[in-house]
Amino acid sequence: MIKGVLFDLDGTLLDHRSAADAAITAWVSAHCPGHPRLADVPALWAGLEIPYLAMWQAGECSLEEQRCRRLRALCRELQVDEPGDLDAAYADFAERYRQGWAPYPDAAGAVAALSGLALGVLTNGGQRIQEAKVRAIGLSRPLRTVLTGEVLGGFFKPSPGAYTGAAAALGLAPQEVLLVGDDVAKDVTGPAATGMHSVWLDRLGVEPAPPSFPRITTLADLPHLIR
């Protein structure tokens, strides 16, 4: 029986991609006006997210350092001089990114419909910024438990410790929890390996779900699926 639901955050509750794409495009436009590869910038920045976040999650560098490394890598790719103060340059991008934080239209209704269950967020970002995102999109009251690897003993999705630790934080066993998210490895097959239930949120609706796992294209379908 499902007694708790964990939501992924970026790409599930919050439209991270739109906010990040707009922010990095604006940043490059401001720092390199008229750059000929401006249209490529969102895809380049998105491609740098996973490997550089993985460096931080593996303990190879601080969260702040991986941000600087990622910005430096983008400048190399665009063949432009890197800013003299990378921390200040990233802060400029980060502020633009914050201004774009917005929930998906189906997020609030789905969360409200599950109010009788233990609810939380399990995400791979930095703890403070992910908590700030949940507040910014108006879901901090129903989603009081925001969990990242920083508070789960260094375990980030898809490490089994992330899921077992998150279930324990809700006061439940993994078998009593369902995780919904947009990443197959981190939000679907990963939690299933610990006995946790999972649902793939495929907002684009273009691919079949992995065998034996349910797929939804909108969070509006989640309450019915759980029932």
N, C-alpha and C positions, 0 to 999 in steps of 0.2 A: 504493500500500500504506500502510495506517495504521500509523505508528510511534509516535504520541503522542496523548494525549487531554487536552484541557483541559476542566475542569468550571467552570461558573458556580457561585457559592457560595450566595447568598441565594435561596431558592426552589427550589434544586436539590439541594444537599447539606445545607443548614441551613434549618430551618423558621423563616425570618425573620418571616413574617407573624404566626404564632401568638405568637412572643416579643414582637414590637412591639405587637401589639394588646393583649396582657395588660399590658404595661408602661405604655403610655400611658393605658389605662383605670384602672390602679392610681394613676398619677400624678395624673390629674384627680380621682379620688375622694379622694385625700389632700389636694389643694390646694383643691378646690372641692366639699366634701361635699354630696351630695344634688343635684348639678347635674341639671337636667331633661333635658339632651341627652346624658347619659352613654352611652346606647346608640349614639349617632352618632359618638362620639369615634374609634373605630378607623378608620372609613372616612374621616373628616376628616383624620386624621394620615397615613393612607396616601396620600391625594390630594395632600398637601403634599410628599411625599418627592421625587418626580421633578422638579418645577420648582425646588425649593430646592437639591437636589443638582446640578442643571444649572448653577446660578449659580456654585457652587464649581468645578465641572469646567471652566467657561468662564473661570475666573480672575477672576470679578467680586468674590469675597470669599474669606476663608479658610474652612477646614473648620469651625472653631469658630464663625465668624460666621454661616455658613449655618444652623448648629444653633440659634443664638439667634434668627435671623430666622424660622425655622420654628416655634419655640415661641411667638414673639410673634404670628405669624399665627394659630396655633391659639387663642390667648387672645382675639384679636380676633373670630374666628369664634364662639367660645363666649360672647362679651361679658362677659369677666371681666377683672379687673385683672391685668396681667402681673407676674410676680415682680420684686422689686427687684434681685435678682442672677440674671440669666438663665443665666449660666455654671453657677452652683450648682444652679439648677433643672433644667438639662439633665443635669447630672451625676447628679442624683437619678433622672431617667428612665433614663439610660444604665445605671445600676447595676441597676435593675429589669429592663431589657432583657437585660443579661448573664446574670442569673439564669435567664432563660428560654431561653438558647441550647441547642439540642438538634438532633442530626442527624435526618434522615428515616430510618426503619427500613431502607430499602433502600440507604442510602449506603455503609456500610462494606463490605458484601458485593460491591457492584458495583466499588468501587475495588480491593478485594483480587483480584477475578477478572481485573483488567487489569494485574496487577503486572509483567508482562513488557514493558509499554510505558512510554515516557516520560510521566509524569503531572504535571499541574499544575492550578492554579486561575487563572482569568481573571475578575476581578470589578471592579465600578466603585466600590467603597467606598474608605475611607481605608486605606492600607497597614497601619498598625499594628493597627487594629481587625479587619481581615479576617484578618491572620495570627493574632491572638488567637482568633478564631472557629474557625479550622481546628484550632488546638491544643485548644480547649475541646471540640470534638466528636470528638477522638481520631483525626484524620486527618493530623496533621503529619508522621508518618513516611513514608507513601506519597506524600503531596502536599507535597513539600518546596518546590516552586516556587509561590509565591503572587504573582501579578502584578496590579497596579492601574495606573491612569494615572500615579500618582505615581512609579513606577519605569519607566514606558514612555514617557518624554519628554512627558508631558502628554496622551497619547492614551488616551481612554476609549472603550469600546464605545459606538456602532458605528463609530467612526473606523477606517479601514483600518489605520492605524498601530498600533492596539491588537492586531490579529490578527497582522500580520506581525512585530511586536515580540515577541509572546508565542511565536510559533513559533520565532523566532530564539533566544529564551531557553531553549527546549528543545533547541536545536541541530538544528532541523529546518526544512524548507521548509513553507510553509502547506499545500501539497498532501499532506503526510505527516501532517497533524494533523486530528483531529476535535474539534469543540467541541460540548458538550451543555449545554443550558440551557433555562430556562422562558420566556424573552422572545424572541418571534419576530424582532423587528428587531435586537436586540443579539446574540442567540445563534444565529440560524438564517440569515436572509438577509444580515446584515452580514458574517459570516465568509465566506460563500459567494462574496461579491464579490471576495475576495482569492484564491480558489482553495482555501480551507480547506473540509473536509467539516463538516457540521453535522447535528445531530439535535435535534428539538424535544421537550422533556420537558413534556408536557401532563398534569399530575397530575390535573386534574379530568376529563379525557377527554371534553370536551364539544364540541370544535371539530375540524374537519378540518385537517390540516397544510397549509401553503402548498404549491402545486403543486411536485412533484419533490423534496420534502423528506420524510424519514421522520419519523414521530411515534411516541413511546413514552409510556406512562402511568406507568411505573415504571422506575427505574434498574436493576432486576433484569433487564430485557430488553436492556440495553445491550451486555453482553459477547457475547450471541448475535448481536445485530445486527452488531457489528463483525466477528465471525468469518464 
